[in-house]
Amino acid sequence: MTHGMSFWEKVEAGIAEAKRRTLGAVLEAYAAQKQRRNEAAFSMALIALSAKMAKADGIVTDDEIDAFRGYFHFPDSEADKVRMVYQLAQQDVAGFTEYLTRVAKIFDDAPEVLEDVLDCLFHVAVADGVAHPRELQLLEEAAKVFGLAKPAFHRLKAVHLGLGADDPYLILGIEPGAPLEAIKAAYRALSRDHHPDALMARGVPSDLVRIAEGRMAAINGAYEQILTDYS
């Protein structure tokens, strides 16, 4: 996958390799060769996990692919490629947990990227307007396998399912009653990590960078709510 390739050319190259070696083997290869980690690695992992998650509740249909398309934008000419990755993930005997483990290995030195992946999986789970108990169970499992701290999961849950009255401190990852300077420091650090430029720098495809908007809204909302408590 050369530097001169376009995004979808990289994905297509990954699909061609997956046809020869199974999609799971391709994800393992990305984990073993960190220097090749790029947009294609992120996208292949995301599409595969989305397919595995959809499969957990039954047969993957075109409607589910259309729901996936609701936030993962791709031109009509590339729809067959996305469908192919879905099918490859379905054909692999490995389950959702095994795929989670493979993706965790790819990004084991970049927990922020794993939070990006989990954010996208939340989008898949609530695409039909409802987060089913089985889907929430899978999301919690993903957070656990990814080794994400509780604040990361609560941030994403707040984005997609609403901010609970007791959530602001969890979202910022601080204890209730923390000094104001600690609260401001936590807010500044989260703002840096979830800025769109930070997402692009860690390989998130440009058309998915907007996922940071929801997270920043939750972070800002939690910060403002805590500041209100101090006033």
PAZAPA-4460 file (N, C-alpha, C; in steps of 0.05 Angstrom, whole numbers, plus 32768, in hexadecimal, padded with zeros to 4 digits):
% residues 231
    n_x    n_y    n_z   ca_x   ca_y   ca_z    c_x    c_y    c_z   seq   type   mol
   8011   7FE8   8000   8000   8000   8000   8012   8019   8000     1      M     A
   8015   8024   7FE9   8028   803A   7FE6   801C   8054   7FEF     2      T     A
   802E   8067   7FF4   8025   8081   7FFE   8014   808F   7FE9     3      H     A
   8019   808A   7FCF   800B   8098   7FBA   7FEF   808E   7FB5     4      G     A
   7FE7   8078   7FC2   7FCC   806E   7FBE   7FB7   807F   7FCA     5      M     A
   7F9F   8080   7FBE   7F89   808E   7FCB   7F7E   807C   7FE1     6      S     A
   7F6D   8088   7FF1   7F61   8079   8008   7F54   8060   7FFF     7      F     A
   7F42   8062   7FEB   7F33   804A   7FE3   7F45   8036   7FD4     8      W     A
   7F5A   8040   7FC7   7F6D   802D   7FBB   7F7B   801D   7FD0     9      E     A
   7F81   8029   7FE7   7F8D   801B   7FFD   7F7A   8005   8008    10      K     A
   7F61   800D   800B   7F4D   7FFA   8015   7F4A   7FE3   8001    11      V     A
   7F49   7FEA   7FE7   7F46   7FD5   7FD3   7F5E   7FC2   7FD4    12      E     A
   7F76   7FCD   7FD8   7F8D   7FBC   7FDA   7F8B   7FA9   7FF2    13      A     A
   7F80   7FB4   8008   7F7C   7FA4   8020   7F68   7F8E   801B    14      G     A
   7F53   7F94   800B   7F3E   7F80   8004   7F4B   7F69   7FF3    15      I     A
   7F5B   7F71   7FE0   7F68   7F5D   7FCF   7F7A   7F4B   7FE0    16      A     A
   7F88   7F56   7FF3   7F99   7F46   8005   7F87   7F34   8016    17      E     A
   7F71   7F3F   801F   7F5F   7F2F   8031   7F53   7F18   8022    18      A     A
   7F4E   7F1B   8008   7F43   7F04   7FF9   7F56   7EED   7FF8    19      K     A
   7F70   7EF4   7FFA   7F84   7EDE   7FF9   7F89   7ED3   8015    20      R     A
   7F87   7EE3   802A   7F91   7EDB   8044   7F7C   7EDC   805A    21      R     A
   7F64   7EE3   8055   7F4E   7EE8   8068   7F52   7F04   8074    22      T     A
   7F3C   7F10   807B   7F3E   7F2C   8086   7F4C   7F2C   80A1    23      L     A
   7F48   7F17   80B1   7F55   7F15   80CA   7F74   7F16   80C7    24      G     A
   7F7E   7F08   80B3   7F9B   7F07   80AE   7FA5   7F22   80A6    25      A     A
   7F95   7F31   8097   7F9D   7F4C   8090   7F9F   7F5E   80A8    26      V     A
   7F8C   7F5C   80BA   7F8D   7F6C   80D3   7FA5   7F64   80E4    27      L     A
   7FAB   7F4B   80E5   7FC3   7F42   80F3   7FDC   7F4E   80E7    28      E     A
   7FDD   7F50   80CC   7FF4   7F5B   80BE   7FF7   7F79   80C5    29      A     A
   7FE1   7F87   80C7   7FE3   7FA3   80CF   7FEF   7FA6   80EB    30      Y     A
   7FE7   7F93   80FC   7FF1   7F94   8118   800F   7F8F   8118    31      A     A
   8018   7F7D   8107   8034   7F76   8107   8046   7F8A   80F9    32      A     A
   803A   7F9A   80E7   8049   7FAD   80D8   803E   7FC9   80DD    33      Q     A
   8046   7FD5   80F3   803C   7FEF   80FC   8040   8005   80E7    34      K     A
   8055   8003   80D8   805B   8018   80C6   8047   801A   80AF    35      Q     A
   8037   8005   80AC   8023   8005   8097   8008   800E   80A1    36      R     A
   8007   8014   80BB   7FED   801C   80C6   7FE6   8037   80BB    37      R     A
   7FCE   803A   80B1   7FC5   8052   80A4   7FA7   8053   80A2    38      N     A
   7F9C   8064   8091   7F7F   8066   808E   7F72   804B   8087    39      E     A
   7F80   803C   8075   7F75   8022   806D   7F73   800F   8084    40      A     A
   7F87   800F   8095   7F86   7FFD   80AD   7F6E   8004   80BE    41      A     A
   7F6B   801E   80C4   7F54   8027   80D4   7F3A   801F   80C8    42      F     A
   7F37   8024   80AE   7F1E   8020   80A0   7F17   8002   809D    43      S     A
   7F2B   7FF2   8097   7F26   7FD5   8094   7F1E   7FCA   80AF    44      M     A
   7F2B   7FD3   80C5   7F24   7FC9   80DF   7F08   7FD2   80E7    45      A     A
   7F01   7FEB   80E1   7EE7   7FF5   80E8   7ED1   7FE7   80D8    46      L     A
   7ED4   7FE3   80BE   7EC0   7FD6   80AF   7EBC   7FB9   80B8    47      I     A
   7ED3   7FAC   80BD   7ED1   7F90   80C7   7EC3   7F8D   80E1    48      A     A
   7ECA   7F9F   80F4   7EBD   7F9E   810F   7E9F   7FA5   810D    49      L     A
   7E98   7FB8   80FB   7E7C   7FBF   80F8   7E6D   7FA7   80ED    50      S     A
   7E79   7F99   80DA   7E6C   7F81   80CF   7E69   7F6C   80E4    51      A     A
   7E7D   7F67   80F4   7E7C   7F53   8109   7E66   7F5B   811E    52      K     A
   7E64   7F74   8124   7E50   7F7D   8137   7E34   7F7A   812C    53      M     A
   7E31   7F80   8113   7E17   7F7C   8106   7E10   7F5F   8105    54      A     A
   7E23   7F4E   80FF   7E20   7F32   80FD   7E17   7F26   8118    55      K     A
   7E20   7F32   812E   7E1A   7F27   8148   7DFC   7F26   814E    56      A     A
   7DED   7F38   8140   7DD0   7F39   8144   7DC1   7F2B   812D    57      D     A
   7DCF   7F1E   811B   7DC2   7F10   8105   7DD1   7F14   80EB    58      G     A
   7DC2   7F13   80D5   7DCE   7F14   80BB   7DD3   7F31   80B3    59      I     A
   7DEA   7F37   80A8   7DF0   7F52   809F   7DE1   7F58   8085    60      V     A
   7DD2   7F6D   8084   7DC2   7F74   806C   7DCC   7F8E   8060    61      T     A
   7DC2   7F93   8048   7DC9   7FAC   803A   7DC0   7FC4   804B    62      D     A
   7DAA   7FC1   8059   7DA0   7FD7   806A   7DB5   7FDF   807F    63      D     A
   7DC2   7FCA   808B   7DD7   7FCF   809F   7DEF   7FDD   8092    64      E     A
   7DF6   7FD5   807A   7E0C   7FE2   806C   7E04   7FFF   8066    65      I     A
   7DEB   8004   805F   7DE2   801F   805A   7DE4   8030   8074    66      D     A
   7DDD   8023   808B   7DDF   8031   80A5   7DFC   8038   80AB    67      A     A
   7E0E   8025   80A5   7E2B   8029   80A8   7E34   8041   8097    68      F     A
   7E28   8042   807F   7E2F   8057   806C   7E26   8072   8076    69      R     A
   7E13   8072   808A   7E09   808B   8094   7E1E   809D   80A1    70      G     A
   7E34   8091   80AA   7E49   80A1   80B6   7E64   809C   80A8    71      Y     A
   7E67   8084   809D   7E7F   807D   808E   7E79   8083   8071    72      F     A
   7E7E   809B   8068   7E76   80A3   804D   7E89   8097   8038    73      H     A
   7E7D   808C   8023   7E8D   8082   800D   7E7C   8085   7FF3    74      F     A
   7E89   808A   7FDD   7E7A   808E   7FC4   7E6C   8073   7FBB    75      P     A
   7E58   8076   7FAA   7E4A   805E   7FA0   7E5D   804B   7F93    76      D     A
   7E71   8055   7F86   7E84   8044   7F78   7E94   8032   7F8A    77      S     A
   7E95   8039   7FA4   7EA4   802A   7FB8   7E93   8017   7FC9    78      E     A
   7E78   8018   7FC4   7E66   8008   7FD5   7E6D   7FEA   7FD4    79      A     A
   7E75   7FE0   7FBD   7E7C   7FC4   7FBA   7E94   7FBD   7FCC    80      D     A
   7EA7   7FCF   7FCF   7EBF   7FCA   7FDF   7EB7   7FC7   7FFC    81      K     A
   7EA6   7FD9   8006   7E9D   7FD8   8022   7E8D   7FBE   8026    82      V     A
   7E7C   7FB7   8013   7E6C   7F9E   8016   7E7F   7F86   8016    83      R     A
   7E94   7F87   8006   7EA8   7F71   8005   7EB5   7F6D   8020    84      M     A
   7EBD   7F83   802E   7ECA   7F81   8048   7EB6   7F75   805C    85      V     A
   7E9C   7F7E   805A   7E88   7F73   806B   7E86   7F54   8067    86      Y     A
   7E86   7F4C   804E   7E83   7F30   8048   7E9B   7F20   8051    87      Q     A
   7EB3   7F2B   804E   7ECB   7F1E   8057   7ECB   7F1A   8075    88      L     A
   7EC1   7F2F   8084   7EBF   7F2D   80A1   7EAB   7F17   80A9    89      A     A
   7E95   7F16   809A   7E81   7F02   80A0   7E8B   7EE5   809C    90      Q     A
   7E9B   7EE2   8087   7EA5   7EC7   8080   7EBA   7EBD   8093    91      Q     A
   7EC8   7ECF   80A1   7EDC   7EC7   80B3   7ED0   7EBA   80CC    92      D     A
   7EDA   7EA3   80D4   7ECF   7E95   80EB   7ED4   7EA3   8105    93      V     A
   7EE7   7EB6   8106   7EEC   7EC4   811F   7ED4   7ED5   8127    94      A     A
   7ED1   7ED8   8141   7EBB   7EE8   814B   7EC2   7F04   8151    95      G     A
   7EAF   7F13   815C   7EB2   7F30   8161   7ECA   7F35   8174    96      F     A
   7ECB   7F25   8189   7EE1   7F29   819D   7EFC   7F24   8191    97      T     A
   7EFF   7F10   8180   7F19   7F0B   8173   7F20   7F23   8161    98      E     A
   7F0D   7F2E   8153   7F13   7F45   8142   7F1A   7F5D   8153    99      Y     A
   7F0C   7F61   8169   7F14   7F76   817B   7F31   7F74   8184   100      L     A
   7F39   7F5B   818A   7F55   7F56   8193   7F68   7F5D   817D   101      T     A
   7F62   7F56   8164   7F73   7F5D   814E   7F76   7F7B   814A   102      R     A
   7F60   7F89   814C   7F60   7FA6   8148   7F70   7FB3   8160   103      V     A
   7F6C   7FA8   8178   7F7A   7FB3   818F   7F99   7FB0   818B   104      A     A
   7FA1   7F9B   817E   7FBE   7F96   8179   7FC8   7FAB   8165   105      K     A
   7FB8   7FB1   8151   7FC0   7FC5   813D   7FC6   7FE0   814A   106      I     A
   7FB5   7FE8   815C   7FB7   8002   8168   7FBE   8001   8186   107      F     A
   7FCE   7FED   818E   7FD4   7FEA   81AA   7FE4   8000   81B6   108      D     A
   7FF1   8011   81A5   8000   8028   81AF   7FF1   8042   81AB   109      D     A
   7FD7   8040   81A3   7FC7   8058   819D   7FAB   8054   81A8   110      A     A
   7FA7   8056   81C2   7F8C   8052   81CD   7F78   8067   81C2   111      P     A
   7F81   807E   81BA   7F6F   8092   81AF   7F62   8088   8196   112      E     A
   7F71   8079   8186   7F66   806D   816D   7F51   8058   8174   113      V     A
   7F56   8048   8188   7F42   8034   8190   7F28   8042   819A   114      L     A
   7F2B   8059   81A6   7F13   8068   81AE   7F04   8072   8195   115      E     A
   7F14   8079   8180   7F08   8081   8167   7EF8   806A   815B   116      D     A
   7F03   8052   815C   7EF6   803A   8151   7EDC   8035   8161   117      V     A
   7EDE   8036   817B   7EC7   8031   818C   7EB1   8046   8187   118      L     A
   7EB9   805E   8182   7EA5   8073   817C   7E96   806B   8162   119      D     A
   7EA4   8062   814E   7E97   805A   8136   7E84   8042   813A   120      C     A
   7E8D   802F   814B   7E7C   8018   8151   7E62   8021   8160   121      L     A
   7E64   8036   8170   7E4C   8041   817D   7E39   804B   8167   122      F     A
   7E45   8058   8153   7E34   8062   813D   7E25   804B   8130   123      H     A
   7E33   8035   812B   7E26   801D   811F   7E10   8013   8131   124      V     A
   7E15   8012   814B   7E01   8007   815E   7DE8   8017   815F   125      A     A
   7DEA   8031   815D   7DD2   8042   8160   7DC8   804C   8145   126      V     A
   7DD1   8040   812F   7DC9   8049   8115   7DAB   8047   8110   127      A     A
   7D9E   8033   811E   7D81   8030   811A   7D72   803F   8130   128      D     A
   7D80   8050   813F   7D73   8061   8153   7D70   8054   816E   129      G     A
   7D79   803B   8171   7D77   802D   818A   7D91   801E   818F   130      V     A
   7D9A   801F   81A8   7DB1   800E   81B0   7DA7   7FF6   81BE   131      A     A
   7DA7   7FDF   81B1   7D9C   7FC7   81BD   7DAF   7FBC   81D3   132      H     A
   7DA5   7FAE   81E7   7DB6   7FA4   81FC   7DCD   7F94   81F2   133      P     A
   7DC9   7F83   81DE   7DDF   7F73   81D3   7DF5   7F85   81C7   134      R     A
   7DEC   7F9B   81B9   7E00   7FAD   81AE   7E0F   7FBC   81C4   135      E     A
   7E02   7FC4   81D9   7E10   7FD1   81EF   7E24   7FBE   81FC   136      L     A
   7E1C   7FA4   81FE   7E2E   7F90   8209   7E47   7F8E   81F8   137      Q     A
   7E43   7F8E   81DD   7E5A   7F8C   81CB   7E6C   7FA5   81CD   138      L     A
   7E60   7FBC   81D0   7E6F   7FD5   81D3   7E80   7FD5   81EC   139      L     A
   7E74   7FCB   8202   7E82   7FCA   821B   7E99   7FB5   8219   140      E     A
   7E94   7FA0   820A   7EA9   7F8C   8206   7EC0   7F98   81F5   141      E     A
   7EB9   7FA8   81E1   7ECD   7FB5   81D1   7EDF   7FC8   81E2   142      A     A
   7ED2   7FD8   81F3   7EE1   7FEA   8205   7EF4   7FDA   8217   143      A     A
   7EEB   7FC3   8220   7EFB   7FB2   8232   7F13   7FA6   8223   144      K     A
   7F0E   7F9B   820B   7F23   7F8F   81FC   7F37   7FA4   81F3   145      V     A
   7F2D   7FBC   81EC   7F3F   7FD2   81E4   7F4F   7FDD   81FB   146      F     A
   7F47   7FD6   8214   7F55   7FE1   822B   7F4F   7FFE   8230   147      G     A
   7F38   8007   8228   7F31   8023   822B   7F27   8028   8248   148      L     A
   7F2F   803F   8253   7F26   8046   826D   7F09   804D   826D   149      A     A
   7EFC   804C   8285   7EDF   8051   8287   7ED7   806C   827C   150      K     A
   7EE7   8082   8281   7EDF   809C   8276   7EDB   809B   8258   151      P     A
   7EEC   808C   8249   7EE9   808B   822C   7ECE   807F   8224   152      A     A
   7EC7   8069   8231   7EAD   805D   822B   7E96   806F   8233   153      F     A
   7E98   807C   8249   7E82   808E   8252   7E80   80A7   823F   154      H     A
   7E96   80B0   8235   7E95   80C6   8222   7E85   80BE   820A   155      R     A
   7E8B   80A7   81FF   7E7D   809E   81E7   7E60   8097   81EC   156      L     A
   7E5A   808C   8203   7E3F   8086   820B   7E2F   80A0   820D   157      K     A
   7E3B   80B4   8218   7E2E   80CE   821B   7E28   80DA   81FF   158      A     A
   7E3B   80D7   81ED   7E37   80E2   81D2   7E1F   80D5   81C4   159      V     A
   7E1D   80BB   81C6   7E09   80AD   81B7   7DEF   80A7   81C6   160      H     A
   7DF0   80A7   81E0   7DD8   809F   81EF   7DCF   80B5   8203   161      L     A
   7DDE   80CC   8204   7DD6   80E2   8215   7DE7   80E4   822E   162      G     A
   7DE8   80FC   8238   7DF9   8102   8250   7DE8   80FF   8269   163      L     A
   7DF0   80EC   827A   7DE2   80E8   8293   7DEA   80FD   82A7   164      G     A
   7DD9   8100   82BB   7DDE   8115   82D0   7DF8   8110   82DF   165      A     A
   7E01   80F7   82E1   7E19   80F1   82F1   7E31   80EB   82DF   166      D     A
   7E30   80F2   82C6   7E45   80EB   82B3   7E5B   80FF   82AF   167      D     A
   7E58   8119   82B4   7E6C   812D   82AC   7E88   8126   82B5   168      P     A
   7E8B   811D   82CE   7EA6   8117   82D8   7EB1   80FE   82CC   169      Y     A
   7EA0   80EB   82C6   7EA9   80D2   82B8   7EB3   80D9   829C   170      L     A
   7EA5   80EB   828F   7EAD   80F2   8274   7EC8   80FF   8273   171      I     A
   7ECE   8110   8286   7EE8   811D   8287   7EFD   810C   8295   172      L     A
   7EF5   80F6   82A1   7F08   80E4   82AE   7F13   80EF   82C8   173      G     A
   7F03   80FE   82D7   7F0C   810A   82F0   7EF9   8103   8306   174      I     A
   7F01   8106   831F   7EF1   8100   8336   7EE0   8118   833D   175      E     A
   7EC7   8114   8345   7EB7   812A   834F   7EC5   8139   8366   176      P     A
   7EC4   8153   8365   7ED2   8163   8379   7EEF   8169   8373   177      G     A
   7EF8   8160   835B   7F14   8166   8353   7F19   8184   8352   178      A     A
   7F31   818D   8357   7F36   81AA   8356   7F32   81B5   833A   179      P     A
   7F2B   81CE   8338   7F25   81DB   831F   7F3C   81D8   830B   180      L     A
   7F54   81DB   8314   7F6B   81D9   8301   7F6D   81BE   82F5   181      E     A
   7F67   81A9   8305   7F68   818D   82FB   7F52   8189   82E6   182      A     A
   7F3B   8195   82EA   7F25   8193   82D7   7F2D   81A1   82BD   183      I     A
   7F38   81B9   82BF   7F41   81C7   82A7   7F56   81B8   8298   184      K     A
   7F69   81AC   82A6   7F7F   819D   829A   7F74   8185   828B   185      A     A
   7F61   8176   8297   7F54   815F   828B   7F45   8168   8271   186      A     A
   7F38   817E   8273   7F29   8188   825C   7F3B   818F   8245   187      Y     A
   7F51   819D   824B   7F65   81A4   8236   7F71   818C   8229   188      R     A
   7F78   8177   8239   7F84   815F   822E   7F70   8151   821B   189      A     A
   7F57   814F   8224   7F43   8141   8213   7F3D   8151   81FA   190      L     A
   7F3D   816B   81FC   7F39   817C   81E4   7F4F   8178   81CF   191      S     A
   7F68   8175   81D9   7F7E   816F   81C6   7F7A   8154   81B9   192      R     A
   7F74   8140   81C9   7F72   8124   81BE   7F5B   8121   81AB   193      D     A
   7F46   8130   81AE   7F2E   812C   819D   7F2A   8142   8189   194      H     A
   7F3E   8153   8185   7F3C   8167   8170   7F3E   8159   8155   195      H     A
   7F2F   8162   8140   7F31   8155   8126   7F4D   8152   811B   196      P     A
   7F5E   8165   8120   7F7A   8162   8116   7F88   814A   8123   197      D     A
   7F81   8145   813D   7F8D   812F   814B   7F84   8114   813F   198      A     A
   7F6A   8113   8137   7F5F   80FB   812B   7F6D   80F5   8110   199      L     A
   7F70   8109   8100   7F7C   8106   80E6   7F99   80FD   80E9   200      M     A
   7FA7   8108   80FD   7FC3   8101   8102   7FC6   80E4   8109   201      A     A
   7FB2   80D8   8115   7FB4   80BC   811D   7FA7   80A8   8109   202      R     A
   7FA0   80B2   80F1   7F98   80A0   80DC   7F7A   809D   80D7   203      G     A
   7F6A   80AD   80E5   7F4D   80AB   80E1   7F47   80B7   80C6   204      V     A
   7F38   80A9   80B4   7F32   80B4   809A   7F24   80CF   809D   205      P     A
   7F29   80E1   808A   7F1F   80FC   808D   7F01   80FD   808E   206      S     A
   7EF3   80EB   8081   7ED6   80EC   8081   7ECA   80E1   809B   207      D     A
   7EDB   80D7   80AD   7ED2   80CE   80C7   7EDB   80E1   80DD   208      L     A
   7EEA   80F5   80D6   7EF4   8108   80EB   7EDD   8115   80FA   209      V     A
   7EC6   8118   80ED   7EB0   8125   80FA   7EA6   8116   8112   210      R     A
   7EAF   80FD   8116   7EA6   80EE   812E   7EB1   80FD   8147   211      I     A
   7EC6   810D   8144   7ED1   811C   815A   7EBD   8132   8164   212      A     A
   7EAC   813B   8152   7E9A   8150   8159   7E87   8148   8170   213      E     A
   7E7D   8130   816F   7E6B   8126   8184   7E7A   8123   819E   214      G     A
   7E92   8119   819D   7EA2   8115   81B5   7EA9   8130   81C2   215      R     A
   7EB0   8143   81B1   7EB7   815E   81BC   7E9E   816B   81C8   216      M     A
   7E87   8166   81BC   7E6E   8171   81C7   7E69   8166   81E3   217      A     A
   7E6E   814B   81E6   7E6A   813F   8200   7E7E   8149   8214   218      A     A
   7E97   814C   820B   7EAC   8156   821D   7EA6   8173   8225   219      I     A
   7E9E   8184   8212   7E97   819F   8218   7E7F   81A1   822B   220      N     A
   7E6B   8190   8226   7E53   8190   8237   7E5A   8188   8253   221      G     A
   7E6B   8173   8256   7E72   816A   8271   7E82   8180   827F   222      A     A
   7E95   818D   8271   7EA5   81A2   827D   7E94   81BA   8286   223      Y     A
   7E81   81C1   8275   7E70   81D8   827C   7E5E   81D1   8294   224      E     A
   7E55   81B8   8295   7E44   81B0   82AB   7E54   81B0   82C6   225      Q     A
   7E6D   81A7   82C4   7E7D   81A7   82DD   7E84   81C4   82E5   226      I     A
   7E8A   81D5   82D2   7E8F   81F1   82D9   7E77   81FE   82E6   227      L     A
   7E5F   81F6   82DC   7E47   8201   82E8   7E45   81F9   8306   228      T     A
   7E4D   81E1   830C   7E4D   81D7   8327   7E60   81E8   8339   229      D     A
   7E75   81F2   832C   7E89   8202   833B   7E80   821F   833F   230      Y     A
   7E6E   8228   832E   7E66   8245   832F   7E51   824A   8345   231      S     A
***
